């Protein structure tokens, strides 16, 4: 009885959660509800029926969150209420523990459904928003550093071969092609790879040749 109840709860939790994550055309949700109904039918009459109300309210909150709010708050509360509603009618601590574990494992493993079915639009929006923010930040940083190519600055430290340079009002970490540069020397940015700045020394203008001694 305990193992059978746990299996019903596990697959019900997996399918119901998958319905919120992937485009299953309602099939996962229907299957999950049927399994949940099977579980309820098997325990009906064993304890006072208020546990069923807790179970239904919890499922209602999960569905409400998945269809309308989609922020996870109500779904989390609903999942806890469903867990309480599932454990109460088991009648003993062993079966209750198995059912609780099965419910949590079903929820935890439900993201596996994303490997075989397309994710729902709200998940696509979250992933796209995150990717765009990350890409925008990376592009901005890369563009800012790329603008340094060709500019000249001053070595703020000895470069052996890495050190710090100043270009305008900015301080940057930079490296040379292997040669050493003394502090205070003029340098020019040769290239930028990500945030790696490669510089070379700039030859100081030579003094004008003095007139030959007459």
C-alpha positions, 0 to 999 in steps of 0.5 A: 500500500505504501509503495503504491501510494508513493508511486502514484504521488511521485508520477502525479507530482512529476506530471503536474509540475511538468504541465507548468514547465512544458507545452504538453497540450494539457496531457501531462496535467490531465494524467497527473490529476487522474493519478492524484484522483486514484490516490484520493480514492484509495484513501477516502474514508480512512480519516476525516475528509478535511485533508481533501480540502487542504489538498484541493486548495493547494492544487488550486494555488499551484494552478493559479500561479502557473496560469496567472501570476507565474512568480512561484510564490503561490505555487510554493505555498500550494505545493506545501499544502498539497504535501500536507493533504497527501500525508494526512490520510496515510495513517502511519508515519512510514507511508507518510514519509514515503509519500512526502519523499515521493512528492518532493522527488516528483517536483524536483525531477520535473525539469527533466521534461524540458529535455523532451518537450518545448518549454512554456512561453514564460520560461522562454521569456525568463531565459531570453531576458537573462541572456539579453542582459548578460549579452548586453553587459558583455557587449558594453564592456567589450565595446568600451575596451575596444575603444582603447585600441590605438590610444596612448597612455602612461605606465603607472607601474613597472610592467614585468610584463604585466602592470597598470597603465593610465589612459585619460582618467582611467586605470587599466591592467595591461600586458606587453609582448614580453618586454619590460616597461619602466614606470612612467614610460609612454605606451600605446594599446595594440589590441584588446581581447575581452578585457586583456589589453596588449600594449607597446612602448612609444618611442619618445620624439628624439631631440632635434639634431643640433647644428654641427659644430662649425 
